[in-house]
Amino acid sequence: SAYGCDSDQLRSWAEAEADIVVMGEMDVVSNGLNVVGRDYTGLNAEEEYRAFVQLISETVNSSPEAGSDWLLCGPMYHRSMMQVGYPATPDGYMDNDFRSDKHAWQNNMYDVVWMKMQDYVSTYTDENGVSYSADYVYVSASVLAKVYDVEVLPCPFEGMQHKPIKLTLKF
């Protein structure tokens, strides 16, 4: 997620550090990997859920590449249902009843950060110091099998609000 960061700054950092960086609302196809980024910050739980369902139905399920390698990512105040009851889950979390996660699972998409790290991962801290797992990276089962490593990186620039999530894939 590039939310809260100047795109020129991030682009210069990305050129030295990554093969693919998703900035804002864009679709990228690289080496057969379909990457779709969407920014859901500012939406309430109901709006977020409808937008996420629409993203899956309009991309993963309705495109000619359906069933191939997909990665969906961006800022969204959402947590994986895998984190239910985990002691580090912050109080007052913006809960959407995990409907987005359930819908993703039903459509062959998995929360790769949770599946690979098996831990509560904070990616955003608000002005009051409250931390949230506020970003998502959902991948198809075929991509999940290729993920070698997942890292939550420190924000590379002052004012960047969401930490970048770095995936290392083996093809």
Residue pairs with C-beta under 8 A, 6 or more apart in sequence:
1 22
1 37
1 39
1 73
1 74
1 75
1 123
1 135
1 162
1 163
1 164
1 165
2 10
2 21
2 22
2 23
2 24
2 160
2 162
2 164
3 39
3 41
3 74
3 75
3 160
3 161
3 162
4 159
4 160
4 161
4 162
5 155
5 157
5 159
5 160
5 161
6 157
6 159
7 23
7 24
9 156
9 157
10 21
10 23
10 156
10 157
10 160
11 21
11 23
13 156
13 157
14 21
14 23
18 166
19 30
20 28
20 30
20 33
20 35
21 164
22 28
22 35
22 36
22 37
22 73
22 74
23 37
24 37
24 39
25 37
25 38
25 39
26 36
26 37
27 34
27 35
27 36
27 37
27 59
28 34
28 35
28 36
28 37
29 35
31 171
32 68
32 69
33 69
33 70
33 71
33 143
33 169
34 59
34 63
34 65
34 68
34 69
34 70
34 71
35 71
35 73
36 55
36 59
36 70
36 71
36 72
36 73
37 72
37 73
37 74
38 51
38 52
38 55
38 72
38 73
38 74
38 76
39 74
39 75
40 47
40 48
40 51
40 52
40 74
40 75
40 76
40 77
40 78
41 75
41 76
41 77
41 134
43 51
45 94
45 95
45 96
45 97
46 96
48 76
48 77
48 78
48 96
48 100
49 96
49 99
49 100
49 103
52 76
52 78
52 100
52 103
52 104
53 100
53 103
55 72
56 72
56 103
56 104
56 107
56 109
59 70
59 72
60 66
60 70
60 72
60 107
60 108
60 109
60 140
61 107
67 108
67 140
68 140
68 142
69 139
69 140
69 142
69 143
69 146
70 109
70 139
70 140
70 143
71 137
71 138
71 139
71 140
71 143
71 167
72 109
72 136
72 137
72 138
72 139
73 135
73 136
73 137
73 138
73 165
74 135
74 136
75 124
75 134
75 135
75 136
75 162
76 100
76 134
76 135
76 136
77 94
77 96
77 132
77 134
78 94
78 96
78 100
78 101
78 133
78 134
78 136
79 89
79 93
79 95
79 98
79 101
79 132
79 133
80 98
80 101
80 111
80 113
80 114
80 133
81 98
81 101
81 102
82 101
82 111
82 114
82 115
83 89
83 114
83 120
83 133
84 98
86 120
88 119
88 120
89 120
90 130
90 131
90 132
92 130
93 132
94 132
100 136
101 111
104 110
104 111
104 138
108 140
108 141
109 138
109 139
109 140
110 138
110 139
110 140
110 141
110 144
111 136
111 137
111 138
112 137
112 138
112 139
112 143
112 144
112 147
112 150
112 167
113 121
113 133
113 136
113 137
113 150
113 152
113 165
114 121
115 144
116 147
116 149
116 150
117 150
120 133
121 133
121 152
122 131
122 132
122 133
122 152
122 163
123 132
123 133
123 134
123 135
123 152
123 162
123 163
123 165
124 131
124 132
124 133
124 134
124 135
124 161
124 162
124 163
125 131
125 132
126 132
134 162
135 162
135 163
135 165
137 150
137 165
137 167
139 147
139 167
143 169
146 169
146 170
146 171
147 167
147 168
147 169
147 170
148 168
148 169
148 170
149 166
149 167
149 168
150 165
150 166
150 167
150 168
151 165
151 166
151 168
152 163
152 164
152 165
152 166
153 163
153 164
153 165
153 166
154 163
155 161
155 162
155 163
155 164
156 164
